[in-house]
Amino acid sequence: MNYHRIFRTYFLYKLIFKYVRCIHAHILHRSYTVYNAENIPTGKPFIMVANHQHGILDALALLFMIKDGRYPVFMARADVFKNKYVAQLLVFFRLLPAFRMQDVGKNRVLENEKVFATTAQLLAQHNGILALFPEGGHQEKQQLGKLKKGFARIAFQTASCANFETEIFVLPVGIHHIGRLFQSKVSVCVGKPISVLTFQELYMHEPEKAQQQLLEQTARAMSSNMLDIKETTYYNEYLVLCTIARIYRKNNAAIQERYASDLAIEQAVVSRVESLKVHQETTYVELMKLTKNMDELIVSLHLSYELVCEKKHSIAKRGMHVFITILLIPIQIYAFVHQIIPFLLTSVCSRNAGDELLKVSLQLALGALFIFPLWNGFLVFILFLLEVPFSWLVCYGISLLFSIWVFFRSVSAWSFCQAWCRRQLVRLTNRSAIKEIEGILKNIFSIIGV
């Protein structure tokens, strides 16, 4: 297969890029933030390596963080390239296959040599960007998996082909998602770039050792730029502590000044709890019991941490949000009537996906690129056939675009309304449970000292 199409960026690709970027910013996520963007090597070739927890959403998070006009090339499992037409489409979208033994068998693993040669050419001769997820698959938990050596091999192969005259960087990146797959908050934390030239002398004499050292340094940098919970026994308790600390930061201006981001306070909590585990084991065990008891109580009451940990004076503000959501029902009905059919079609087409992450990836690809645009274009075309005035067509088209945004936002709004009403009901009918939760929270914060 010819991979040289990745050396060109086609006009159609740029058009789709801008369209998907708009969806990514305004529909897929509540917020998207890139921290330490100044660490991105401007105008220089580099390999981005990031943790992988949310399928295609991770790829989009990396894709849209580059602002210098270059478009990264990604690597994906080779088994999705089996169909030659699909393979051509994937290469058009700047994807290259990674041949893994568990996906394609031992015989085809050797085809990686051709792919690696292409990536070396991309970096050394075309000043390109390669994006990889070196864990080899998505992780179900908030922790860094064991890294594969592929990115280190590509980095040194590229530098070696250029006689180490071209400086190649490895850029460690941490991706952090907060919330569900849809309408989540995403933060991308960029680490310091690692120059391959610093390993030149070692690589000349011991290439395997140089690759291993680059891998270890990259793993440490990635871990420091993401939420990496290494604990296994009390993993869920750690996650709960991170959640309540993040919400506490949101509701406290002083804490926001102390911790620049949600990720920063979550990392601080994990570090504090790990310190307790080593130096104050009794306190650590007590903290884990308190956290487990609180989590079980909140789950049994069908409450959310977001509402349980909110400030009391924000109840009126939250109530106003519910009131406004109800007030806007006519607009939401308009959006629902126009967008429910493409939404259902997208769900039906992706229902046989193997897992939740693959389902979201298919829904994004099918819905955003095909079903929603075709459906809304069809509605405008119907009015055109009815000889509706052009000014009306334009207004209707704009209203359809707005209705897509309203449709997806209203899903989140009504989920919040339901949770808020549930919380007020529990507050009225089960005050003792709320008091117990508040007491446990107070004890937890006194221990972790955030």
N, C-alpha and C positions, 0 to 999 in steps of 0.2 A: 504494500500500500504506500502511496506517495503522501508524505507528511509536509511537503514544502509549502502547502497553502497557508500554514500557520505563520509564515514569514510576511504575509500580506494581511492588512486589515481592510476588509471590504466596506463599501459605503453602507450596504444593507446591514452589516454587523453593527456599525456605529449607530445606525438608526434604531435597531433593536436594543442596543445598549442603553441609549437615552430613554427609551420607553420603559424598559425594565427597571432602570434606576429610579424613575418616577414612582413606579409601583412599590419598589423596595422602600422608598422614603416615606410614602404617604399612606400605604395600605397594609403592607406586610408587618411593619413595626411601629410601635409607639414612639420610639426614639432610636437613633443610630449615631453613636459617638466614637470618634477615633482619638485616642490619647497618644501623645508623643509622636505625632505625625512628622516632626522634624527629624526623626531617626530614619525615615525612608530615604535611601540613597537616590538623589535626584540626578537623572541623566546617566546613571551607571547600571550595569547589569547586576542582577541579584536574584537569589532564590528565596522566596518566601516560604517559611515552614510554620504551620499553625496547628493547634489542637482541633479535633474534629468531633463535634457532638450533635450537630443539627443539620446533617445532610447538605442539600444544595444551599441552604441559608448561610452556611459557613463560607462557601465559595463566593456567594454574592457579597458577603461582608468584606472579603479580601479584594474582590474585583473593584468595588466602588471606593476603596480607600486610596487608590492611586490617582493623583491629580495632575501628573505631568504629561498627559496625553498618550501614555503607553497603555497597552491592554495585556494583562498577564495571560500566559498559557498555563492551563491546568492539566493534571494527569488524573485519569480515572481508570477503574478496573477494566481490564482488556475484554472481559466477557460481554460488556455492553457494546463492543465494536464488532460483534459477530456478523450482523447483517451489513452488507457493503454499502447500502444506501444510508443506513443509520450512521455507519462509520464516517462516511463523507460529510454528513450533516454535523457530526460531533467535531470533526476536524475544522469545519467552517466556523464553529463556535469556539475554536481555539482550545480543543481538548486533544490530548495524546493518550494512547493506551499504556498502562503499566501491566506487564505480563507477570502474574503471580502464579505459582505452582498450584495453589488451591483453586484457582479460577479456570486455568487453561491447560493444566497438565505440565509435565516436565519438559516435553519436547519443544513447546512454544516459548519457554522462558528465555531461550537464546535470542528471541526477537527483540528483547530489551536493548540489545547492542545497537540496533538501528535507531531505536527511539532515543537512546542516550546520545548517540551521535547527532541527532537532530536537535536535541536540547542544548548540546554544547555549541552547535552552530548558531542557535537562537541567541545564546548569551554572549558568545565571543564576537560574532560577526554582525549581529543585528541589534546589539545593545538591549536585549529583551529582558523580560521578567518571567520567571517560572514559579508557579505556585504549587506547593505540595502539602499533603497531610501525612506526615511520616509515621503516624501510628498505624497506618495500613487499614484503617476502618474506623467508623465512628464509635465513640465511647458512650456507654449508657450513663455513666456517673461523671461527676465534676472532678475528674482526676486525669492526669497525664498518663497515657499508656506507654508501653515500651516503644521507642523509636526504631524504625528500620534504617538501614545504612544507605538506602538509595540516593537520598539527597546529597550525602557526603561524597558518594562515588561520582555523581554528576558534577558536583562542584570541583573536585580535583581533576576529573577528566577534562573539564572545560579549561581550567587553569593550565593544565599540562599541555593541551593542544595549542594553547596560545603562548607556550614557553614562559608562563607566569608573567607575561608582559601586560596582560589585561587584568585589572583587579576585579575579582569576583567576590561578592558579598553573600553571606547567608543571613537572612533577616528573620529572627525569631518573633513570632506574633502570638498573642493570647486572645482568644475570642470568648466573650462571656455573655450568655443569654440569661435574661431574667423574665420569668413568666412562661406561658405556654408557647407552642411553636408559632401560633398566629398572634399578631399584635403584641409581641414581646419587646423588651428593651434590649438592645444589643450594644455592647461596647467592645471596641477593638483596641488592645493595648500593644503598641509597637516597641519592641526591645531594641537595644543597641545592635547595629549591624556588625557581623563578625567577618573580618577579611580573611580569605583563604590564603593570602600571601604570608600570613603569620605562621602558617604550618608548612611553608615551602621546604625548608631545610629538613624537617622531619619526614616529609612525604618522599623526598629523594632517596632516603635510606630505609625508612620503614613505612611504606604506604598504608598498611593495615592499621598501624598504631596511630598514624595521622588522622585517618578516617574516624577511628574510635574516639580520639580526643575531640575532634570537631563535633561528633555526635553528642558526647557528654556535655560539652560546653553549651551546645544548642539546647539540649534538654533542660539544663539548669536555667537558662535564660527564658525558655518557654514557661517553665514552672513558676518563675517569679512574675510573669505577666498574665497569669490566669488564676482561677480558683482551683487549686490542686489539693484535694482532700485525700491524703494517703491512708487515713484511718479506714478500716474495713468493718470492724465489729460495731462501732458506734457511728457509722457513716450518716445514717438518717438524723441522728441527734446533732451532728456537726452542721448538717444542712439546715436544720431548724434554727440553730443558733445564728447562722449566717443570715437567714431570712429575717429574723426579728431585729438583728443589728442593722440590717439595711433599711428596714422600715423606720427604726429609731432615728437613723441619720436623716431620713427624708423629713421627719417631723421636728428636727432640732437644728436650728441655724448654726449654733456653736459647733456641733458635731460636723456639719457640712464644711465648716472652715478647717476643721482638723483633718478630715479625710476628704480628699479631692473627688473621690468617686465611690460608687457602691462597691466596686471590686476592692478598693483600698480598705474599707472597713471590714469586708468579709475576710480578706487576707489577714487583717489584724486579729480578728476573732479566732481564726484557725491557729494562728501563731500563739495566741494567748492560751488557748485550750491545750495545745501541744506542750506548752511550757508547764501547765498544771499537771499534765499526764506524767511528766518526767520528775518534777520537783514536789508536787503536792498530790499524791495519788488519791488520798482520802477525799479531798475537795473535788478532784476530777470525777470520781465515782458518784459523789453526791450531785454534781452538776449534770451528769448524764441521766441520773434517775429523775431529777427535776424536769429536765427537758423532755424525757420520754413521757412522764405523767402529763405534762402540759399538752404535748402533741396528741396523746390519746384522748384527752378531754376535748380539745378543739375539734378533732375529727368526729368524735361521738356527737357533738352539737352541730355538725355540718357548718362550721364557721370557717372564715379565712383569716390568715394572720394579718393581712392588710387592714382588715376592719377591726380585729381584736386589739391591735397595737396602735390604732389611730388616737390622736389627741381628742379629748372630750369636747373641746370647743369647736372641733371641725365637724361635729355631727350635723349642725345646722347647714354648714357648707355642703356636706354630702347630701343632705336632704334636698337642697336646692338643685343639685345635679340630677337627682331622681325626678324632681318636679319638671325641670327643663326637658329631660328625656321624654316624659309623658306629654309635655306640651308640643313636642315636635313629631308626634305620632303621624299626622297627615303627610309630612315629608317622608317619613320612614315607610309609610304604606306605598307612596309613589315609587320609592326606591325598590321596595320588596316586589311590587308588581312587575317592574321592568327587569330585575336582575335575578329573580329566583330560578327562572328556567336555566340560564347558563350556569348558575351555581349548582343546581341539581345534576346537570349534564356532566359537569366537571367531577362531581362526587361519584357518579356512576362509572365514569371512565377510569377512575383511579381506585375503585373499591377492591380490586383484586391484587393490589400492591402487597408485597411481602411484609412490610412493617410500616410503622407510622411515619418514619422519616422519609421513606421512599414514596409513600402516599402524598406527603406534602410536596415533595419534589415534582411528582407527576401533576399534581393540582396546579402548581405554579406554572409549569411548562405548558400544559394543555390549556388551562384557564386564561392565563395572562397573554399568551402568544396567539391563541387560536379562538377558543370558544367565546370568551367575552367580547373581543373585538369584532368577530364575525356576527354575533348575535346583535350587538348594538348597531353595527353597520347595516345589518338587514332591516332593523326598525327604521332607520333613517331612509333607507332605500324605498321602503313601503310608502312613506310620506312623499318621497320624490315622485313615485309613480302616480300618486293621487294629486299631483300638481299643486302641492302646498307651496306658498310663497317662499322664496329663498331665505328671507330674514327669519321666517318661522323655523325653517330647517336648521339654520345655524343655532337658534335658541334651543331647539329641541336637542340637538347634538350636544350642546354644552350642558344641558340639564341631565342628559344620560351619563356624561362623564362625572358630574356631581353625584348622581344617584349611585354610581359604583362605590364612591368613597363613603356615602351615607350608609349604604347597605352593610358594608363590612364594619364600619364604626358602630353601627347600631347593635350588632351582635355583641360586641364588648360592652356597650352601654347597658343593655338589658341584663347581661350576666351580672354586671355590677349591681344593678337595681335589685335583682333577686337576692344577691348575697347581703346587701345592705338591709333590706327588709327582714331577712332572716335574723340578722344580728340584733335589730331593734326588738324583734319578737322575743328572742332569747333574753335580752336585757330586761324585758318586762316580766317574763314568766319564770325566769331561772336566774335571779340575781346572785344567788349563792355561787353558782358555777362561774359567772363572770368575775365575782370577787376572788374566787379561788385562782382563776387564771391570772388576774392582776397581781395577786400575792406571789405566785410562782415567778412571774416576770420580774418583779422587784428583786427577788432573791437571786435570779439568774444574772441580772445586770450588776448586782453587788459583787458577784463572783468574778465575772469576766471583765468588769471594770472598764467598759467602753465609754 
